[in-house]
Amino acid sequence: MKLIKTYTIDDLMEGCKAGDRKMQELLYKQTSAKMFALCLRYAKDHMEAEDCLQMGYVKVFQKIHDYRGDGSFEGWIRKVMVNTAIGSYRKNIRNLAVVQIEEANEQPSTGFDFSKLGMQDLMKLIQQLSDGYRMVFNLYAIEGYSHKEVAEMLGISEGASKSQLSRARAILKEKIIKMEGINYGTYAG
C-alpha cells in the first residue's frame, strides 16, 4: 500500500522558497484554478488569461522570498496575479474609452443586482467590456479597491475611474437585460 503525502500551503510555500520544483508544481496545481479564474476576469480571452497566469506564477516563484507572512499566502499569490494582469494591461494599453467625470454624473445609476446572474455568464459579459472598463470594474467592484487606488494602479484620474465604472455597469446592465430577454422571452403559438 502506497501512502500519499499531503502538503499544507505552508509546506508548499517553504518548498518553493527552497527552490524545490516538485513543490512549485504542487503549489501551481493546488492554486492555479482559482488564479486562472481571476486572470480570466482581467483578460479579454482565454489565451490572454493563460499568458497572465503563467507570467504570474513566474513572478510568484521569483518573488516568493518577498512574502512576509502578512495575511494568507494564497492572498499574496492573488495580489501578484492582479498586479501581473495590470502590468500586462499597461504593456498592451490601447486607446481607452474615457468618459469625462461631468458626463458620468449625468448617467443614471444602474441599481442592478448583479448577484442574480450566474458566475460564468457574468464572466463572459465582463470579458466583453473594453479593456479600460474591464480593468476598473474588476479592481473596484470585484477586488474592492478604492477609486483612488484604482487610479494609481492604472495611471488614470479618480474621476476617470468613477466614470469608467459607471459606464461599465451601464453596459453590463444593458447586456444582461438583452440576455434575459432572449432567455425568458415569450413564445407566440
N, C-alpha and C positions, 0 to 999 in steps of 0.2 A: 504494500500500500504506500503510495507516494503522497506525502504531505505537501500541501500548498501553503507557502508562507504568505501572509498578508502584511502589507505595509501601511502605516498611517501616513497622512500627509506630511507630518513632521519627519518621518523616516525618509520619505522621498525627497523632501527638501534638503536634508542633511546629505543624502547620497548625491544629489545634484550639485551641492556646494563642493563636494569632494571630486566632482567631475566624472562620476560613475554613469556611463552611457546606459546601462540597464535601468538605473533609477530615473534617468531622464525620459527614457521610453515609457516607463510605468507612469510617471507623472503626466506625460503627454496623453497616454491612454485614459487616465483617470479624469483629466480635466478638459480635454480638447472638445468634447461635445458641447459643454456649456460655453466655452470660449468661442467656438465656431458660431454658435447662435448669436453671441454678442457681436462678432465680426460681421455677420450677415446683416445685422441691423444697420451697420455703418456703410456697408459696401453696396454697389449698385447691382451686383450679381454674384453668383456662387464662386466664380473664378476669382474675382477680386477679394471675396471673403477668405478663400483658401490662401491666397497670397498674404493677406493681412495676418491670418492665423500663423502661417509659417514664419513670417518676419517677427511676429510677436513672441513665438517660442524661442527663436534665436536670441532675442533680447532678454527673455526670461533667463535663459541658461548663461548668457554673458554677464548679466547684472544681478544674478542671484545673491551675490555677496552684499549687495546694497539693501537687501531686505533686512530691516532692523527688528522685526518681531512686533511692530505696532500693528494691531489688527490681524485679521486672518491672512494666512499665506495665499489662499485662493483669492481673497480680495485684492492682494497685491498683484497677483497674476492678472486679474481683471483690469486693474488700473494700467498695467503695462500694455494690455491689449487695446484699451481705449486710446491711450497715447499713441500707439502704433497706428491705429486707424486714423487718428487726427493727423499724424505725420504723413501718412500715405495721401490723405486728402490734400494737405498743403502742397505736397510734392506734385500732385496732379491737378492742382487747382485750375478750374476753368472759370469762365465768367459766371459770377453769382447773380442770381436774380434778387437784388437787394431792394427792398421797399423802404422808402423813407419813413421815419417814425411818425410823421404827420399823417401819412396815408394809413399806417397801421392803426392809429387811434380811430380812424373813421370806419374801419372794418368792424362788422358786428361780431360779438363774441359767439363762438360756436356752441358752447354749452352742451356739447355732445358727450355722452358717456361711452368712451372707447372700450371700457372693460367688458361690454356685452359682446364684443367681436371676438371670434376665435383667434388665438395667438398666431397661427400660420397665415390666416387671412390678413391680419394686421401687419405682419412682417412683409408680406408681398406688397401691400399698399405703401408702407414706409419706403421700401426699395424703389418704388416708382417716383418718389419725390426727387426733385432736383438735388444736386449734391449739397448745396448750402442749406436748404430746408431740412434735408435728412439729417445732416450733422447737428444742427441746432435742436431739432425735435428730439433726437436721441439723447444729446447731452443734457437738455433741460428736462424734458418730460419723462425720460426713462432712467437716466443716470442720476438725476436730481441735482445737477449743478445749478448755481445761480446764473442770472443773465450776465453779471459781472465776470464770473469765472468762464462762462462760455465765450464771451467777447475776448477775454485774454487768450484763451486756448486757440481760438480761430483767427485772431488778429482783426476783429471787427469791432464796431462800437456796440455799447449796450443796447442802444436804440435799434441797431440793425438786428441784433439777436432777438429782441422783442418782436420786431416786425416780421422776421422770418418765421418765428414760432407761430405767430398769429396766422400768417399765410399758410404755413404747413398744416395747421389744424383745420383751417377752412378747406383746403384741398382734400385732406383726408375725409372730412365730413361729406364733401360732395361725392367722393368716390364710394364711400360707404352707403350713402343714400342710393346711388345708382346701382350698387351691388345688391342692396336689399330689394330694390325694385325688380331686378332680374330674378332673384331667388324667390321672392314672395309675391310675384305678380299674379294676377287672377287670370284665369283662362276662360275665354268665351266658348261655350259649346258644351 
